[in-house]
Structure formats: C-alpha cells, structure tokens
Amino acid sequence: MASRATDVYTPQELMIAVAAREINDGDLVFVGMRLPILAYGVARGTHAPTARALFETGLMRDRPATGFLATMGDPPNVVEALWATRMSNVMALMAQGCVDLGFIGGAEVDRFGNLNTSYVGDPERPLTKLPGSGGGADIAVLSRRWVTLMKHERRRLVERASYVTSPGHGDGSPGWRRRNGLLGGGPAAIVTTMAVLRFPEGGGEAYLASVHPGCTVEDVRGSTGWDLRVGADVGLTPPPTGEELAELRKLDPEGFWTR
C-alpha cells in the first residue's frame, strides 16, 4: 500500500491524535478497544515514552504491540507483555486507585458526561439493546480521569442519557461524585469527530473547548442534543503532527480503524 500523505488525515486519525495528547508520560492507561489502542501507541511513540497500557483481558504493556490488533486479545498483544495475568488482577489495580486515565466508548453521552451502553428507549421494550457495561462502569467510577470518544451526532450527544451505565458527573451539581461514593475524578473530555468537549474543574456540564478543522462552532452546536455552552477561549483543534501520523500509521498501516 502506498504511504498516505501526512498533510491529509481522516476524522478518526484526528480523534486518535487528540486522545493521545490526553495521555501523560508515566500514566497507567486503561486502554480498551479500537481507537484508544492506537492513541496509546501514538502517545508512547511521541511525548509519553514511559506510559503503560492496561487491558481488560489481563495484560499490561510498556510499549505498543508490534503486530496489528483487531482485538485486545490478539496474540501480538500478549507477546512481550509486561504482565499477563487475570482480569481480576487488572481490575484490582483500578480499585486501588492506580489507573491514571481510562478510555470508554458509548452509544450515548449526556451533558454531564454520563454514558449509556445498555439500551435506548423504554426499558421494557427497548428500541435498541446495547452490549452493557463490560468494564466501563469500573473505569468511570475508579480511574482518576477518563475520556470518551464517539461520532458527533445529536442522537449520541443527548440532553439526558436513556440509561446511565457509566456515571460521569451525575446531575452536574458540585460534589455529586463524592456524595455518591465515586472515587475517581470522572470524565475529563469528550473527543468527537467534530470537536473536543471538556468539563469544569470538579465536574459539571460539558462545554465546547475546540472545534476540529473544517467545522464551526455553529456546526458543532447544531449537531449536539442540548444547548452546548461555548468556552471563553474556544479555538481550533491542532491537527495531527507528522510525527503523530507516522506513529499511528505504523500501528494501522492499512487504515483498518481510521478509514
């Protein structure tokens, strides 16, 4: 396959670059599947060389897998793993407060960062049944901070989630998480195909922090299911650098996850 130009990128590649920037050097990151796997690899190959990745299947890595990963349990992810153990041991690390950052996907996210991966519609006769929590609720409750990635659509970014599978900042009131015994810091950002939304210090309602190249504030607000607040210093999301794209494309050379 011919190499792709570094000045052209897909919305997914931009999301991965933005997600990678959320990873600090030295972080223990609960990675999950799909785009976050690539985000970890980009961060590890650029600005966060000592970040470690934790996988729900019972794996810890201190470097990206050398082979392509369609799932977190693929053999290349096991080869040269720093730790291959039980799922319960991995989750215990999170319960001990050791996980700095988690990534969670979802079908719906609301204005306070609450995620739904259970069902949409009437609980007795749901319009859509979803996979459920998996480890999502654990990440939401226990990690020091977490980030969600999703396509930006009104049906996904909703005023109120149909069901709260993984709690964010609850009803948005100050101290909601602490009052309800949730140990982690809650959602830090929502990274979408159009923008980056962030939350005030200590929790509350999401606001628009930056818009991706080619989008406007009006585009983003029109594709959001609530009256989205706009940050005072809202700007343009920095596009992926050449270094970020090079690392990303080493991990996904055929564009399986990023087309």
C-alpha positions in Angstrom: 0.0 0.0 0.0 1.3 3.4 -0.9 2.1 5.7 2.1 -0.6 8.3 2.9 0.3 11.9 2.8 1.0 13.4 6.2 -1.0 16.6 5.4 -4.2 14.6 4.8 -5.9 12.8 7.6 -9.3 11.3 8.4 -11.6 12.4 11.3 -10.6 9.2 13.1 -6.9 10.0 12.8 -7.5 13.4 14.3 -9.5 11.8 17.2 -6.7 9.4 17.9 -4.1 12.2 17.9 -6.3 14.3 20.3 -6.9 11.2 22.6 -3.1 10.5 22.6 -2.5 14.0 23.9 -4.6 13.2 26.9 -2.0 10.6 28.0 0.8 12.0 30.2 4.2 10.5 30.4 4.2 7.9 33.3 0.4 7.4 33.1 -1.1 3.9 33.6 -3.8 3.9 31.0 -6.8 1.6 30.8 -6.9 1.3 27.1 -9.9 -0.6 25.9 -10.5 -1.3 22.2 -10.3 0.3 18.7 -9.1 3.9 18.6 -7.7 4.1 22.2 -5.3 1.2 21.4 -3.8 3.4 18.6 -3.9 6.5 20.9 -1.7 4.7 23.4 0.7 3.8 20.7 0.9 7.3 19.4 1.5 8.7 22.9 4.1 6.1 23.7 6.0 6.8 20.5 5.9 10.6 20.9 5.5 12.5 24.2 4.8 9.7 26.7 7.6 7.1 26.4 7.0 5.7 29.9 3.2 5.4 29.8 1.9 1.9 30.3 -1.2 0.3 28.9 -3.6 -1.9 30.9 -6.1 -4.2 29.1 -9.2 -5.7 30.4 -8.1 -9.2 29.2 -5.4 -9.2 31.9 -2.5 -7.6 30.1 -0.1 -4.7 30.9 2.3 -3.4 28.3 5.1 -0.9 28.4 5.1 -0.5 24.6 2.7 -1.0 21.8 2.3 -4.4 20.2 4.5 -4.9 17.1 1.6 -6.6 15.2 -1.8 -5.3 14.1 -4.5 -5.7 16.7 -8.1 -6.3 15.7 -8.9 -7.1 19.3 -7.1 -6.5 22.6 -6.8 -10.3 23.0 -4.9 -10.9 19.7 -1.6 -12.8 20.0 0.6 -9.7 19.2 -0.7 -8.0 22.3 0.3 -11.0 24.5 3.8 -11.3 23.1 6.3 -9.3 25.2 3.6 -8.1 27.5 5.0 -6.6 30.7 2.4 -8.6 32.7 -0.1 -11.4 31.6 -2.5 -12.1 34.5 -6.1 -12.5 35.3 -8.8 -9.9 34.6 -9.5 -9.7 38.4 -5.9 -8.5 39.0 -6.2 -5.8 36.4 -9.4 -4.6 37.9 -7.9 -4.7 41.3 -5.3 -2.2 40.2 -8.1 0.2 39.3 -9.8 -0.4 42.6 -6.6 0.6 44.3 -6.6 3.9 42.5 -3.6 3.1 40.3 -5.2 3.9 36.9 -4.5 7.5 35.8 -6.6 7.5 32.7 -9.3 5.3 31.2 -10.9 5.3 27.8 -14.6 4.4 27.5 -16.9 4.2 24.4 -20.6 4.6 24.4 -23.8 4.9 22.4 -25.0 8.0 24.2 -23.3 10.6 26.4 -25.2 13.4 28.1 -24.2 17.0 29.0 -22.8 15.8 32.4 -20.7 13.1 30.9 -22.9 10.1 31.9 -22.5 7.3 29.4 -25.1 4.8 28.2 -24.1 1.4 26.8 -27.2 -0.6 28.0 -30.3 0.3 25.9 -32.1 3.1 24.1 -35.8 3.6 24.7 -38.4 2.0 27.1 -36.6 -0.4 29.4 -39.5 -2.9 29.0 -39.3 -2.8 25.2 -36.1 -1.0 24.2 -35.7 0.3 20.7 -32.0 -0.8 20.8 -30.2 -3.2 23.0 -26.6 -2.4 23.7 -23.6 -4.6 25.0 -23.9 -3.4 28.6 -21.2 -2.2 30.9 -18.2 -4.6 30.5 -15.5 -2.7 32.4 -16.9 0.7 31.5 -18.6 1.4 34.9 -15.5 0.3 36.7 -13.4 2.8 34.7 -16.0 5.5 35.2 -16.1 5.0 38.9 -12.4 4.2 39.8 -10.0 5.8 37.3 -8.5 9.2 38.2 -9.9 10.6 35.0 -11.4 9.3 31.8 -12.1 10.2 28.2 -14.8 9.1 25.8 -14.5 9.0 22.0 -17.6 8.9 19.7 -19.1 10.1 16.4 -20.7 13.6 16.9 -24.4 13.2 16.3 -27.5 14.6 18.1 -28.7 11.1 18.8 -25.4 10.3 20.6 -24.8 13.6 22.4 -28.0 13.9 24.3 -29.5 16.1 26.9 -30.1 13.1 29.2 -28.9 9.5 28.7 -31.6 6.9 28.3 -29.8 4.9 30.9 -26.7 5.7 33.0 -24.4 2.7 32.6 -21.2 4.5 33.5 -21.6 7.6 35.7 -20.0 10.9 34.8 -20.8 14.0 36.8 -24.4 12.8 37.6 -26.8 15.7 37.8 -23.9 18.2 37.4 -24.1 19.6 40.9 -20.9 20.3 42.7 -19.5 17.3 44.6 -22.0 14.9 43.1 -19.5 12.1 42.6 -18.1 12.4 46.1 -21.6 12.4 47.7 -22.3 9.2 45.8 -19.1 7.4 46.8 -17.4 7.5 43.4 -13.7 7.5 44.0 -12.3 8.7 40.6 -12.3 12.1 39.1 -14.9 11.5 36.4 -14.8 12.4 32.7 -12.2 14.9 31.6 -13.1 15.2 27.9 -15.4 14.0 25.1 -13.5 13.7 21.9 -15.7 13.5 18.8 -15.4 13.7 15.0 -16.2 17.4 15.2 -14.8 18.8 18.4 -13.4 18.4 21.9 -15.7 19.0 24.9 -14.3 19.4 28.4 -15.7 19.7 31.9 -15.1 22.4 34.5 -12.7 21.6 37.3 -14.5 19.5 39.9 -17.2 18.4 37.4 -20.4 19.9 36.0 -21.7 20.5 32.5 -19.6 19.9 29.3 -18.5 22.9 27.3 -17.0 23.3 23.8 -13.3 23.6 24.1 -12.2 23.4 20.5 -13.6 22.6 17.0 -11.8 20.5 14.5 -10.5 21.9 11.2 -13.4 22.2 8.7 -16.0 22.6 11.4 -17.5 25.7 13.0 -19.0 26.4 16.5 -22.4 26.5 14.8 -21.9 23.1 13.2 -21.0 21.6 16.5 -23.8 23.1 18.5 -26.3 22.1 15.7 -25.2 18.5 16.0 -25.4 18.4 19.8 -28.6 17.4 21.6 -28.5 20.1 24.2 -27.7 23.8 24.3 -24.0 23.4 24.3 -22.0 26.0 26.2 -19.0 27.5 24.4 -15.8 28.0 26.3 -14.4 31.5 26.6 -11.2 30.6 24.7 -12.7 28.1 22.2 -10.3 27.6 19.4 -9.2 25.2 16.6 -8.2 21.7 17.5 -4.5 21.3 16.5 -4.3 18.8 13.6 -2.2 15.7 13.9 1.5 16.4 13.6 3.7 14.5 11.1 5.2 12.6 14.0 1.8 11.6 15.4 0.6 10.4 12.0 3.8 8.4 11.4 3.4 6.6 14.7 -0.3 6.0 14.0 0.2 4.6 10.5 3.0 2.2 11.7 0.3 0.7 14.0 -2.5 0.7 11.4 -0.8 0.7 8.0 -3.9 -0.3 6.1 -6.1 2.2 7.8 -8.4 -0.6 9.2 -9.5 1.6 12.2 -9.1 5.0 10.6 -10.6 5.0 7.1 
